[in-house]
Amino acid sequence: MAYPYWVDTRLVAINAGFPNKDFAIWPEDLDQTLFVPSPKLFLVKIDDTAGLDILEATYPEGKSSVFEGRYPSQSFIIYYVP
């Protein structure tokens, strides 16, 4: 999930050979992912409660867990939609 000044969401695309693609999904655009077949995996900034609320409302069947980074600023939420 996109969040201002969190991670560079272009890096996945660059490493996959698509340097002009950005895989960021802003919370208000989450409904555009409904047509994509599951399973789905979303990474959410640990303190993005608004984004997580929208994600849970859009995909209530999803499960969340916290990935604990070495430092608190490196932790994030993993949201899996089966």
N, CA, C and O atoms as a Maestro MAE file, in Angstrom:
{
 s_m_m2io_version
 :::
 2.0.0
}

f_m_ct {
 s_m_title
 :::
 protein
 m_atom[328] {
  # First column is atom index #
  i_m_mmod_type
  r_m_x_coord
  r_m_y_coord
  r_m_z_coord
  i_m_residue_number
  s_m_chain_name
  s_m_pdb_residue_name
  s_m_pdb_atom_name
  i_m_atomic_number
  :::
  1 25 0.852 -1.167 0.000 1 A "MET " " N  " 7
  2 3 0.000 0.000 0.000 1 A "MET " " CA " 6
  3 2 0.897 1.230 0.000 1 A "MET " " C  " 6
  4 15 1.849 1.334 0.774 1 A "MET " " O  " 8
  5 25 0.568 2.148 -0.883 2 A "ALA " " N  " 7
  6 3 1.348 3.375 -0.972 2 A "ALA " " CA " 6
  7 2 1.136 4.225 0.287 2 A "ALA " " C  " 6
  8 15 0.050 4.260 0.866 2 A "ALA " " O  " 8
  9 25 2.201 4.897 0.681 3 A "TYR " " N  " 7
  10 3 2.157 5.792 1.829 3 A "TYR " " CA " 6
  11 2 3.254 6.830 1.594 3 A "TYR " " C  " 6
  12 15 4.366 6.471 1.208 3 A "TYR " " O  " 8
  13 25 2.960 8.101 1.820 4 A "PRO " " N  " 7
  14 3 3.959 9.132 1.520 4 A "PRO " " CA " 6
  15 2 5.290 8.902 2.249 4 A "PRO " " C  " 6
  16 15 5.326 8.683 3.460 4 A "PRO " " O  " 8
  17 25 6.357 8.958 1.492 5 A "TYR " " N  " 7
  18 3 7.727 8.902 2.010 5 A "TYR " " CA " 6
  19 2 8.039 7.619 2.778 5 A "TYR " " C  " 6
  20 15 8.789 7.643 3.753 5 A "TYR " " O  " 8
  21 25 7.461 6.495 2.336 6 A "TRP " " N  " 7
  22 3 7.711 5.224 3.022 6 A "TRP " " CA " 6
  23 2 8.752 4.416 2.271 6 A "TRP " " C  " 6
  24 15 9.909 4.371 2.689 6 A "TRP " " O  " 8
  25 25 8.373 3.779 1.179 7 A "VAL " " N  " 7
  26 3 9.310 2.997 0.372 7 A "VAL " " CA " 6
  27 2 9.192 3.415 -1.086 7 A "VAL " " C  " 6
  28 15 8.185 3.989 -1.502 7 A "VAL " " O  " 8
  29 25 10.232 3.119 -1.856 8 A "ASP " " N  " 7
  30 3 10.187 3.390 -3.287 8 A "ASP " " CA " 6
  31 2 9.541 2.193 -3.968 8 A "ASP " " C  " 6
  32 15 10.191 1.171 -4.187 8 A "ASP " " O  " 8
  33 25 8.275 2.318 -4.297 9 A "THR " " N  " 7
  34 3 7.502 1.203 -4.844 9 A "THR " " CA " 6
  35 2 7.870 0.893 -6.292 9 A "THR " " C  " 6
  36 15 7.337 -0.055 -6.868 9 A "THR " " O  " 8
  37 25 8.758 1.663 -6.882 10 A "ARG " " N  " 7
  38 3 9.217 1.382 -8.240 10 A "ARG " " CA " 6
  39 2 10.291 0.305 -8.269 10 A "ARG " " C  " 6
  40 15 10.552 -0.268 -9.327 10 A "ARG " " O  " 8
  41 25 10.918 0.016 -7.137 11 A "LEU " " N  " 7
  42 3 12.055 -0.905 -7.120 11 A "LEU " " CA " 6
  43 2 11.697 -2.314 -7.583 11 A "LEU " " C  " 6
  44 15 12.498 -2.955 -8.263 11 A "LEU " " O  " 8
  45 25 10.516 -2.806 -7.231 12 A "VAL " " N  " 7
  46 3 10.098 -4.137 -7.685 12 A "VAL " " CA " 6
  47 2 10.036 -4.167 -9.205 12 A "VAL " " C  " 6
  48 15 10.534 -5.104 -9.829 12 A "VAL " " O  " 8
  49 25 9.436 -3.163 -9.794 13 A "ALA " " N  " 7
  50 3 9.317 -3.115 -11.255 13 A "ALA " " CA " 6
  51 2 10.682 -2.975 -11.919 13 A "ALA " " C  " 6
  52 15 10.948 -3.619 -12.934 13 A "ALA " " O  " 8
  53 25 11.531 -2.155 -11.363 14 A "ILE " " N  " 7
  54 3 12.870 -1.978 -11.934 14 A "ILE " " CA " 6
  55 2 13.611 -3.310 -11.938 14 A "ILE " " C  " 6
  56 15 14.226 -3.675 -12.941 14 A "ILE " " O  " 8
  57 25 13.558 -4.039 -10.825 15 A "ASN " " N  " 7
  58 3 14.237 -5.330 -10.740 15 A "ASN " " CA " 6
  59 2 13.603 -6.377 -11.650 15 A "ASN " " C  " 6
  60 15 14.276 -7.325 -12.055 15 A "ASN " " O  " 8
  61 25 12.329 -6.224 -11.976 16 A "ALA " " N  " 7
  62 3 11.635 -7.160 -12.862 16 A "ALA " " CA " 6
  63 2 11.800 -6.779 -14.339 16 A "ALA " " C  " 6
  64 15 11.304 -7.480 -15.221 16 A "ALA " " O  " 8
  65 25 12.490 -5.678 -14.604 17 A "GLY " " N  " 7
  66 3 12.725 -5.268 -15.983 17 A "GLY " " CA " 6
  67 2 11.698 -4.306 -16.541 17 A "GLY " " C  " 6
  68 15 11.638 -4.102 -17.754 17 A "GLY " " O  " 8
  69 25 10.882 -3.705 -15.669 18 A "PHE " " N  " 7
  70 3 9.878 -2.731 -16.095 18 A "PHE " " CA " 6
  71 2 10.163 -1.385 -15.421 18 A "PHE " " C  " 6
  72 15 9.453 -1.003 -14.491 18 A "PHE " " O  " 8
  73 25 11.184 -0.670 -15.874 19 A "PRO " " N  " 7
  74 3 11.642 0.535 -15.167 19 A "PRO " " CA " 6
  75 2 10.635 1.681 -15.114 19 A "PRO " " C  " 6
  76 15 10.798 2.595 -14.306 19 A "PRO " " O  " 8
  77 25 9.617 1.658 -15.939 20 A "ASN " " N  " 7
  78 3 8.640 2.754 -15.948 20 A "ASN " " CA " 6
  79 2 7.342 2.409 -15.242 20 A "ASN " " C  " 6
  80 15 6.379 3.173 -15.317 20 A "ASN " " O  " 8
  81 25 7.296 1.278 -14.560 21 A "LYS " " N  " 7
  82 3 6.079 0.827 -13.864 21 A "LYS " " CA " 6
  83 2 6.209 1.115 -12.369 21 A "LYS " " C  " 6
  84 15 7.290 0.986 -11.794 21 A "LYS " " O  " 8
  85 25 5.114 1.498 -11.759 22 A "ASP " " N  " 7
  86 3 5.072 1.712 -10.311 22 A "ASP " " CA " 6
  87 2 3.918 0.879 -9.766 22 A "ASP " " C  " 6
  88 15 2.767 1.083 -10.154 22 A "ASP " " O  " 8
  89 25 4.217 -0.052 -8.874 23 A "PHE " " N  " 7
  90 3 3.203 -0.962 -8.355 23 A "PHE " " CA " 6
  91 2 2.487 -0.432 -7.108 23 A "PHE " " C  " 6
  92 15 1.763 -1.182 -6.452 23 A "PHE " " O  " 8
  93 25 2.674 0.823 -6.779 24 A "ALA " " N  " 7
  94 3 2.008 1.390 -5.608 24 A "ALA " " CA " 6
  95 2 0.494 1.393 -5.800 24 A "ALA " " C  " 6
  96 15 -0.008 1.677 -6.888 24 A "ALA " " O  " 8
  97 25 -0.213 1.078 -4.740 25 A "ILE " " N  " 7
  98 3 -1.676 1.133 -4.739 25 A "ILE " " CA " 6
  99 2 -2.077 2.043 -3.583 25 A "ILE " " C  " 6
  100 15 -1.840 1.722 -2.418 25 A "ILE " " O  " 8
  101 25 -2.673 3.159 -3.907 26 A "TRP " " N  " 7
  102 3 -3.144 4.075 -2.874 26 A "TRP " " CA " 6
  103 2 -4.453 3.542 -2.306 26 A "TRP " " C  " 6
  104 15 -5.235 2.945 -3.047 26 A "TRP " " O  " 8
  105 25 -4.713 3.735 -1.037 27 A "PRO " " N  " 7
  106 3 -5.936 3.207 -0.428 27 A "PRO " " CA " 6
  107 2 -7.219 3.561 -1.184 27 A "PRO " " C  " 6
  108 15 -8.125 2.734 -1.290 27 A "PRO " " O  " 8
  109 25 -7.298 4.764 -1.699 28 A "GLU " " N  " 7
  110 3 -8.522 5.168 -2.414 28 A "GLU " " CA " 6
  111 2 -8.670 4.468 -3.767 28 A "GLU " " C  " 6
  112 15 -9.740 4.520 -4.371 28 A "GLU " " O  " 8
  113 25 -7.611 3.814 -4.247 29 A "ASP " " N  " 7
  114 3 -7.653 3.085 -5.522 29 A "ASP " " CA " 6
  115 2 -7.749 1.575 -5.330 29 A "ASP " " C  " 6
  116 15 -7.661 0.822 -6.300 29 A "ASP " " O  " 8
  117 25 -7.927 1.134 -4.108 30 A "LEU " " N  " 7
  118 3 -7.921 -0.298 -3.810 30 A "LEU " " CA " 6
  119 2 -9.013 -1.060 -4.539 30 A "LEU " " C  " 6
  120 15 -8.827 -2.232 -4.867 30 A "LEU " " O  " 8
  121 25 -10.142 -0.425 -4.800 31 A "ASP " " N  " 7
  122 3 -11.226 -1.121 -5.505 31 A "ASP " " CA " 6
  123 2 -10.823 -1.554 -6.912 31 A "ASP " " C  " 6
  124 15 -11.461 -2.436 -7.486 31 A "ASP " " O  " 8
  125 25 -9.786 -0.957 -7.472 32 A "GLN " " N  " 7
  126 3 -9.303 -1.351 -8.797 32 A "GLN " " CA " 6
  127 2 -8.620 -2.721 -8.775 32 A "GLN " " C  " 6
  128 15 -8.353 -3.291 -9.833 32 A "GLN " " O  " 8
  129 25 -8.336 -3.251 -7.593 33 A "THR " " N  " 7
  130 3 -7.691 -4.555 -7.478 33 A "THR " " CA " 6
  131 2 -8.707 -5.690 -7.378 33 A "THR " " C  " 6
  132 15 -8.323 -6.860 -7.402 33 A "THR " " O  " 8
  133 25 -9.969 -5.372 -7.267 34 A "LEU " " N  " 7
  134 3 -10.994 -6.404 -7.076 34 A "LEU " " CA " 6
  135 2 -11.105 -7.358 -8.264 34 A "LEU " " C  " 6
  136 15 -11.481 -8.516 -8.084 34 A "LEU " " O  " 8
  137 25 -10.787 -6.899 -9.461 35 A "PHE " " N  " 7
  138 3 -10.891 -7.760 -10.647 35 A "PHE " " CA " 6
  139 2 -9.704 -8.715 -10.783 35 A "PHE " " C  " 6
  140 15 -9.763 -9.670 -11.557 35 A "PHE " " O  " 8
  141 25 -8.638 -8.464 -10.043 36 A "VAL " " N  " 7
  142 3 -7.446 -9.320 -10.102 36 A "VAL " " CA " 6
  143 2 -7.710 -10.567 -9.259 36 A "VAL " " C  " 6
  144 15 -8.053 -10.451 -8.083 36 A "VAL " " O  " 8
  145 25 -7.554 -11.763 -9.846 37 A "PRO " " N  " 7
  146 3 -7.839 -12.984 -9.081 37 A "PRO " " CA " 6
  147 2 -6.912 -13.127 -7.867 37 A "PRO " " C  " 6
  148 15 -5.756 -12.708 -7.903 37 A "PRO " " O  " 8
  149 25 -7.431 -13.716 -6.811 38 A "SER " " N  " 7
  150 3 -6.634 -13.981 -5.612 38 A "SER " " CA " 6
  151 2 -5.743 -15.181 -5.874 38 A "SER " " C  " 6
  152 15 -6.011 -15.929 -6.814 38 A "SER " " O  " 8
  153 25 -4.714 -15.397 -5.105 39 A "PRO " " N  " 7
  154 3 -4.354 -14.738 -3.863 39 A "PRO " " CA " 6
  155 2 -3.655 -13.398 -4.105 39 A "PRO " " C  " 6
  156 15 -3.121 -13.135 -5.183 39 A "PRO " " O  " 8
  157 25 -3.680 -12.561 -3.063 40 A "LYS " " N  " 7
  158 3 -3.066 -11.235 -3.116 40 A "LYS " " CA " 6
  159 2 -2.282 -11.001 -1.835 40 A "LYS " " C  " 6
  160 15 -2.628 -11.516 -0.772 40 A "LYS " " O  " 8
  161 25 -1.228 -10.219 -1.957 41 A "LEU " " N  " 7
  162 3 -0.393 -9.892 -0.811 41 A "LEU " " CA " 6
  163 2 -0.147 -8.393 -0.809 41 A "LEU " " C  " 6
  164 15 0.313 -7.828 -1.801 41 A "LEU " " O  " 8
  165 25 -0.456 -7.755 0.308 42 A "PHE " " N  " 7
  166 3 -0.260 -6.318 0.453 42 A "PHE " " CA " 6
  167 2 0.707 -6.065 1.605 42 A "PHE " " C  " 6
  168 15 0.631 -6.717 2.646 42 A "PHE " " O  " 8
  169 25 1.603 -5.126 1.409 43 A "LEU " " N  " 7
  170 3 2.509 -4.694 2.472 43 A "LEU " " CA " 6
  171 2 2.065 -3.301 2.888 43 A "LEU " " C  " 6
  172 15 1.889 -2.416 2.050 43 A "LEU " " O  " 8
  173 25 1.885 -3.113 4.194 44 A "VAL " " N  " 7
  174 3 1.300 -1.879 4.718 44 A "VAL " " CA " 6
  175 2 2.236 -1.289 5.760 44 A "VAL " " C  " 6
  176 15 2.742 -2.002 6.627 44 A "VAL " " O  " 8
  177 25 2.462 0.003 5.674 45 A "LYS " " N  " 7
  178 3 3.284 0.690 6.680 45 A "LYS " " CA " 6
  179 2 2.661 0.464 8.050 45 A "LYS " " C  " 6
  180 15 1.443 0.549 8.206 45 A "LYS " " O  " 8
  181 25 3.483 0.180 9.026 46 A "ILE " " N  " 7
  182 3 3.010 -0.242 10.352 46 A "ILE " " CA " 6
  183 2 2.037 0.762 10.983 46 A "ILE " " C  " 6
  184 15 1.141 0.354 11.722 46 A "ILE " " O  " 8
  185 25 2.187 2.041 10.716 47 A "ASP " " N  " 7
  186 3 1.290 3.023 11.339 47 A "ASP " " CA " 6
  187 2 0.245 3.592 10.367 47 A "ASP " " C  " 6
  188 15 -0.360 4.627 10.645 47 A "ASP " " O  " 8
  189 25 0.035 2.924 9.243 48 A "ASP " " N  " 7
  190 3 -0.988 3.354 8.281 48 A "ASP " " CA " 6
  191 2 -2.327 2.698 8.639 48 A "ASP " " C  " 6
  192 15 -2.798 1.804 7.937 48 A "ASP " " O  " 8
  193 25 -2.920 3.147 9.721 49 A "THR " " N  " 7
  194 3 -4.183 2.546 10.180 49 A "THR " " CA " 6
  195 2 -5.329 2.834 9.218 49 A "THR " " C  " 6
  196 15 -6.212 1.994 9.043 49 A "THR " " O  " 8
  197 25 -5.327 4.006 8.592 50 A "ALA " " N  " 7
  198 3 -6.392 4.336 7.642 50 A "ALA " " CA " 6
  199 2 -6.321 3.416 6.426 50 A "ALA " " C  " 6
  200 15 -7.344 2.903 5.971 50 A "ALA " " O  " 8
  201 25 -5.125 3.210 5.906 51 A "GLY " " N  " 7
  202 3 -4.958 2.306 4.766 51 A "GLY " " CA " 6
  203 2 -5.343 0.879 5.110 51 A "GLY " " C  " 6
  204 15 -5.981 0.195 4.309 51 A "GLY " " O  " 8
  205 25 -4.958 0.422 6.302 52 A "LEU " " N  " 7
  206 3 -5.299 -0.929 6.738 52 A "LEU " " CA " 6
  207 2 -6.808 -1.074 6.906 52 A "LEU " " C  " 6
  208 15 -7.365 -2.118 6.567 52 A "LEU " " O  " 8
  209 25 -7.474 -0.053 7.420 53 A "ASP " " N  " 7
  210 3 -8.941 -0.101 7.568 53 A "ASP " " CA " 6
  211 2 -9.625 -0.268 6.211 53 A "ASP " " C  " 6
  212 15 -10.558 -1.060 6.079 53 A "ASP " " O  " 8
  213 25 -9.165 0.471 5.207 54 A "ILE " " N  " 7
  214 3 -9.748 0.364 3.868 54 A "ILE " " CA " 6
  215 2 -9.466 -1.014 3.286 54 A "ILE " " C  " 6
  216 15 -10.332 -1.616 2.650 54 A "ILE " " O  " 8
  217 25 -8.260 -1.509 3.503 55 A "LEU " " N  " 7
  218 3 -7.888 -2.835 3.015 55 A "LEU " " CA " 6
  219 2 -8.765 -3.919 3.639 55 A "LEU " " C  " 6
  220 15 -9.239 -4.814 2.939 55 A "LEU " " O  " 8
  221 25 -8.980 -3.843 4.943 56 A "GLU " " N  " 7
  222 3 -9.824 -4.826 5.637 56 A "GLU " " CA " 6
  223 2 -11.287 -4.716 5.205 56 A "GLU " " C  " 6
  224 15 -11.989 -5.725 5.142 56 A "GLU " " O  " 8
  225 25 -11.744 -3.518 4.913 57 A "ALA " " N  " 7
  226 3 -13.128 -3.354 4.433 57 A "ALA " " CA " 6
  227 2 -13.283 -3.901 3.016 57 A "ALA " " C  " 6
  228 15 -14.327 -4.457 2.678 57 A "ALA " " O  " 8
  229 25 -12.265 -3.748 2.198 58 A "THR " " N  " 7
  230 3 -12.314 -4.222 0.815 58 A "THR " " CA " 6
  231 2 -12.154 -5.735 0.748 58 A "THR " " C  " 6
  232 15 -12.807 -6.399 -0.058 58 A "THR " " O  " 8
  233 25 -11.286 -6.277 1.593 59 A "TYR " " N  " 7
  234 3 -11.006 -7.714 1.619 59 A "TYR " " CA " 6
  235 2 -11.173 -8.256 3.043 59 A "TYR " " C  " 6
  236 15 -10.180 -8.541 3.712 59 A "TYR " " O  " 8
  237 25 -12.418 -8.401 3.512 60 A "PRO " " N  " 7
  238 3 -12.636 -8.848 4.896 60 A "PRO " " CA " 6
  239 2 -12.148 -10.278 5.152 60 A "PRO " " C  " 6
  240 15 -11.952 -10.662 6.305 60 A "PRO " " O  " 8
  241 25 -11.954 -11.061 4.107 61 A "GLU " " N  " 7
  242 3 -11.477 -12.431 4.279 61 A "GLU " " CA " 6
  243 2 -9.954 -12.494 4.477 61 A "GLU " " C  " 6
  244 15 -9.405 -13.569 4.721 61 A "GLU " " O  " 8
  245 25 -9.286 -11.362 4.373 62 A "GLY " " N  " 7
  246 3 -7.829 -11.314 4.492 62 A "GLY " " CA " 6
  247 2 -7.347 -11.527 5.919 62 A "GLY " " C  " 6
  248 15 -8.107 -11.395 6.879 62 A "GLY " " O  " 8
  249 25 -6.080 -11.855 6.034 63 A "LYS " " N  " 7
  250 3 -5.429 -12.074 7.336 63 A "LYS " " CA " 6
  251 2 -4.202 -11.171 7.407 63 A "LYS " " C  " 6
  252 15 -3.453 -11.037 6.439 63 A "LYS " " O  " 8
  253 25 -4.012 -10.558 8.566 64 A "SER " " N  " 7
  254 3 -2.845 -9.687 8.723 64 A "SER " " CA " 6
  255 2 -1.892 -10.250 9.768 64 A "SER " " C  " 6
  256 15 -2.298 -10.936 10.705 64 A "SER " " O  " 8
  257 25 -0.627 -9.944 9.581 65 A "SER " " N  " 7
  258 3 0.401 -10.274 10.561 65 A "SER " " CA " 6
  259 2 1.450 -9.177 10.482 65 A "SER " " C  " 6
  260 15 1.536 -8.456 9.487 65 A "SER " " O  " 8
  261 25 2.232 -9.059 11.518 66 A "VAL " " N  " 7
  262 3 3.255 -8.020 11.568 66 A "VAL " " CA " 6
  263 2 4.619 -8.657 11.342 66 A "VAL " " C  " 6
  264 15 4.980 -9.638 11.992 66 A "VAL " " O  " 8
  265 25 5.365 -8.084 10.414 67 A "PHE " " N  " 7
  266 3 6.756 -8.478 10.223 67 A "PHE " " CA " 6
  267 2 7.595 -7.555 11.081 67 A "PHE " " C  " 6
  268 15 7.606 -6.341 10.881 67 A "PHE " " O  " 8
  269 25 8.290 -8.132 12.026 68 A "GLU " " N  " 7
  270 3 9.126 -7.350 12.944 68 A "GLU " " CA " 6
  271 2 10.514 -7.178 12.335 68 A "GLU " " C  " 6
  272 15 11.261 -8.147 12.203 68 A "GLU " " O  " 8
  273 25 10.853 -5.961 11.970 69 A "GLY " " N  " 7
  274 3 12.175 -5.667 11.433 69 A "GLY " " CA " 6
  275 2 13.207 -5.596 12.543 69 A "GLY " " C  " 6
  276 15 12.865 -5.579 13.726 69 A "GLY " " O  " 8
  277 25 14.448 -5.556 12.157 70 A "ARG " " N  " 7
  278 3 15.530 -5.439 13.137 70 A "ARG " " CA " 6
  279 2 15.370 -4.166 13.973 70 A "ARG " " C  " 6
  280 15 15.652 -4.148 15.171 70 A "ARG " " O  " 8
  281 25 14.910 -3.107 13.310 71 A "TYR " " N  " 7
  282 3 14.643 -1.831 13.975 71 A "TYR " " CA " 6
  283 2 13.154 -1.534 13.828 71 A "TYR " " C  " 6
  284 15 12.551 -1.926 12.829 71 A "TYR " " O  " 8
  285 25 12.550 -0.856 14.792 72 A "PRO " " N  " 7
  286 3 11.109 -0.578 14.718 72 A "PRO " " CA " 6
  287 2 10.679 0.095 13.414 72 A "PRO " " C  " 6
  288 15 9.585 -0.171 12.917 72 A "PRO " " O  " 8
  289 25 11.515 0.950 12.863 73 A "SER " " N  " 7
  290 3 11.155 1.643 11.621 73 A "SER " " CA " 6
  291 2 11.124 0.703 10.419 73 A "SER " " C  " 6
  292 15 10.654 1.085 9.348 73 A "SER " " O  " 8
  293 25 11.623 -0.530 10.587 74 A "GLN " " N  " 7
  294 3 11.632 -1.494 9.491 74 A "GLN " " CA " 6
  295 2 10.473 -2.488 9.573 74 A "GLN " " C  " 6
  296 15 10.351 -3.350 8.703 74 A "GLN " " O  " 8
  297 25 9.637 -2.391 10.574 75 A "SER " " N  " 7
  298 3 8.495 -3.296 10.714 75 A "SER " " CA " 6
  299 2 7.358 -2.865 9.795 75 A "SER " " C  " 6
  300 15 7.208 -1.680 9.497 75 A "SER " " O  " 8
  301 25 6.563 -3.825 9.350 76 A "PHE " " N  " 7
  302 3 5.424 -3.530 8.495 76 A "PHE " " CA " 6
  303 2 4.375 -4.625 8.658 76 A "PHE " " C  " 6
  304 15 4.636 -5.665 9.264 76 A "PHE " " O  " 8
  305 25 3.193 -4.380 8.111 77 A "ILE " " N  " 7
  306 3 2.084 -5.332 8.179 77 A "ILE " " CA " 6
  307 2 2.009 -6.081 6.858 77 A "ILE " " C  " 6
  308 15 2.098 -5.487 5.784 77 A "ILE " " O  " 8
  309 25 1.844 -7.389 6.955 78 A "ILE " " N  " 7
  310 3 1.608 -8.248 5.792 78 A "ILE " " CA " 6
  311 2 0.118 -8.579 5.797 78 A "ILE " " C  " 6
  312 15 -0.397 -9.102 6.785 78 A "ILE " " O  " 8
  313 25 -0.570 -8.280 4.711 79 A "TYR " " N  " 7
  314 3 -1.994 -8.575 4.608 79 A "TYR " " CA " 6
  315 2 -2.182 -9.533 3.441 79 A "TYR " " C  " 6
  316 15 -1.942 -9.174 2.289 79 A "TYR " " O  " 8
  317 25 -2.612 -10.753 3.745 80 A "TYR " " N  " 7
  318 3 -2.780 -11.814 2.740 80 A "TYR " " CA " 6
  319 2 -4.252 -12.044 2.476 80 A "TYR " " C  " 6
  320 15 -5.046 -12.202 3.404 80 A "TYR " " O  " 8
  321 25 -4.609 -12.062 1.200 81 A "VAL " " N  " 7
  322 3 -5.986 -12.353 0.783 81 A "VAL " " CA " 6
  323 2 -5.957 -13.686 0.056 81 A "VAL " " C  " 6
  324 15 -5.386 -13.791 -1.029 81 A "VAL " " O  " 8
  325 25 -6.580 -14.722 0.657 82 A "PRO " " N  " 7
  326 3 -6.523 -16.056 0.024 82 A "PRO " " CA " 6
  327 2 -7.344 -16.147 -1.258 82 A "PRO " " C  " 6
  328 15 -7.386 -17.202 -1.890 82 A "PRO " " O  " 8
  :::
 }
 m_bond[327] {
  # First column is bond index #
  i_m_from
  i_m_to
  i_m_order
  :::
  1 1 2 1
  2 2 3 1
  3 3 4 2
  4 3 5 1
  5 5 6 1
  6 6 7 1
  7 7 8 2
  8 7 9 1
  9 9 10 1
  10 10 11 1
  11 11 12 2
  12 11 13 1
  13 13 14 1
  14 14 15 1
  15 15 16 2
  16 15 17 1
  17 17 18 1
  18 18 19 1
  19 19 20 2
  20 19 21 1
  21 21 22 1
  22 22 23 1
  23 23 24 2
  24 23 25 1
  25 25 26 1
  26 26 27 1
  27 27 28 2
  28 27 29 1
  29 29 30 1
  30 30 31 1
  31 31 32 2
  32 31 33 1
  33 33 34 1
  34 34 35 1
  35 35 36 2
  36 35 37 1
  37 37 38 1
  38 38 39 1
  39 39 40 2
  40 39 41 1
  41 41 42 1
  42 42 43 1
  43 43 44 2
  44 43 45 1
  45 45 46 1
  46 46 47 1
  47 47 48 2
  48 47 49 1
  49 49 50 1
  50 50 51 1
  51 51 52 2
  52 51 53 1
  53 53 54 1
  54 54 55 1
  55 55 56 2
  56 55 57 1
  57 57 58 1
  58 58 59 1
  59 59 60 2
  60 59 61 1
  61 61 62 1
  62 62 63 1
  63 63 64 2
  64 63 65 1
  65 65 66 1
  66 66 67 1
  67 67 68 2
  68 67 69 1
  69 69 70 1
  70 70 71 1
  71 71 72 2
  72 71 73 1
  73 73 74 1
  74 74 75 1
  75 75 76 2
  76 75 77 1
  77 77 78 1
  78 78 79 1
  79 79 80 2
  80 79 81 1
  81 81 82 1
  82 82 83 1
  83 83 84 2
  84 83 85 1
  85 85 86 1
  86 86 87 1
  87 87 88 2
  88 87 89 1
  89 89 90 1
  90 90 91 1
  91 91 92 2
  92 91 93 1
  93 93 94 1
  94 94 95 1
  95 95 96 2
  96 95 97 1
  97 97 98 1
  98 98 99 1
  99 99 100 2
  100 99 101 1
  101 101 102 1
  102 102 103 1
  103 103 104 2
  104 103 105 1
  105 105 106 1
  106 106 107 1
  107 107 108 2
  108 107 109 1
  109 109 110 1
  110 110 111 1
  111 111 112 2
  112 111 113 1
  113 113 114 1
  114 114 115 1
  115 115 116 2
  116 115 117 1
  117 117 118 1
  118 118 119 1
  119 119 120 2
  120 119 121 1
  121 121 122 1
  122 122 123 1
  123 123 124 2
  124 123 125 1
  125 125 126 1
  126 126 127 1
  127 127 128 2
  128 127 129 1
  129 129 130 1
  130 130 131 1
  131 131 132 2
  132 131 133 1
  133 133 134 1
  134 134 135 1
  135 135 136 2
  136 135 137 1
  137 137 138 1
  138 138 139 1
  139 139 140 2
  140 139 141 1
  141 141 142 1
  142 142 143 1
  143 143 144 2
  144 143 145 1
  145 145 146 1
  146 146 147 1
  147 147 148 2
  148 147 149 1
  149 149 150 1
  150 150 151 1
  151 151 152 2
  152 151 153 1
  153 153 154 1
  154 154 155 1
  155 155 156 2
  156 155 157 1
  157 157 158 1
  158 158 159 1
  159 159 160 2
  160 159 161 1
  161 161 162 1
  162 162 163 1
  163 163 164 2
  164 163 165 1
  165 165 166 1
  166 166 167 1
  167 167 168 2
  168 167 169 1
  169 169 170 1
  170 170 171 1
  171 171 172 2
  172 171 173 1
  173 173 174 1
  174 174 175 1
  175 175 176 2
  176 175 177 1
  177 177 178 1
  178 178 179 1
  179 179 180 2
  180 179 181 1
  181 181 182 1
  182 182 183 1
  183 183 184 2
  184 183 185 1
  185 185 186 1
  186 186 187 1
  187 187 188 2
  188 187 189 1
  189 189 190 1
  190 190 191 1
  191 191 192 2
  192 191 193 1
  193 193 194 1
  194 194 195 1
  195 195 196 2
  196 195 197 1
  197 197 198 1
  198 198 199 1
  199 199 200 2
  200 199 201 1
  201 201 202 1
  202 202 203 1
  203 203 204 2
  204 203 205 1
  205 205 206 1
  206 206 207 1
  207 207 208 2
  208 207 209 1
  209 209 210 1
  210 210 211 1
  211 211 212 2
  212 211 213 1
  213 213 214 1
  214 214 215 1
  215 215 216 2
  216 215 217 1
  217 217 218 1
  218 218 219 1
  219 219 220 2
  220 219 221 1
  221 221 222 1
  222 222 223 1
  223 223 224 2
  224 223 225 1
  225 225 226 1
  226 226 227 1
  227 227 228 2
  228 227 229 1
  229 229 230 1
  230 230 231 1
  231 231 232 2
  232 231 233 1
  233 233 234 1
  234 234 235 1
  235 235 236 2
  236 235 237 1
  237 237 238 1
  238 238 239 1
  239 239 240 2
  240 239 241 1
  241 241 242 1
  242 242 243 1
  243 243 244 2
  244 243 245 1
  245 245 246 1
  246 246 247 1
  247 247 248 2
  248 247 249 1
  249 249 250 1
  250 250 251 1
  251 251 252 2
  252 251 253 1
  253 253 254 1
  254 254 255 1
  255 255 256 2
  256 255 257 1
  257 257 258 1
  258 258 259 1
  259 259 260 2
  260 259 261 1
  261 261 262 1
  262 262 263 1
  263 263 264 2
  264 263 265 1
  265 265 266 1
  266 266 267 1
  267 267 268 2
  268 267 269 1
  269 269 270 1
  270 270 271 1
  271 271 272 2
  272 271 273 1
  273 273 274 1
  274 274 275 1
  275 275 276 2
  276 275 277 1
  277 277 278 1
  278 278 279 1
  279 279 280 2
  280 279 281 1
  281 281 282 1
  282 282 283 1
  283 283 284 2
  284 283 285 1
  285 285 286 1
  286 286 287 1
  287 287 288 2
  288 287 289 1
  289 289 290 1
  290 290 291 1
  291 291 292 2
  292 291 293 1
  293 293 294 1
  294 294 295 1
  295 295 296 2
  296 295 297 1
  297 297 298 1
  298 298 299 1
  299 299 300 2
  300 299 301 1
  301 301 302 1
  302 302 303 1
  303 303 304 2
  304 303 305 1
  305 305 306 1
  306 306 307 1
  307 307 308 2
  308 307 309 1
  309 309 310 1
  310 310 311 1
  311 311 312 2
  312 311 313 1
  313 313 314 1
  314 314 315 1
  315 315 316 2
  316 315 317 1
  317 317 318 1
  318 318 319 1
  319 319 320 2
  320 319 321 1
  321 321 322 1
  322 322 323 1
  323 323 324 2
  324 323 325 1
  325 325 326 1
  326 326 327 1
  327 327 328 2
  :::
 }
}
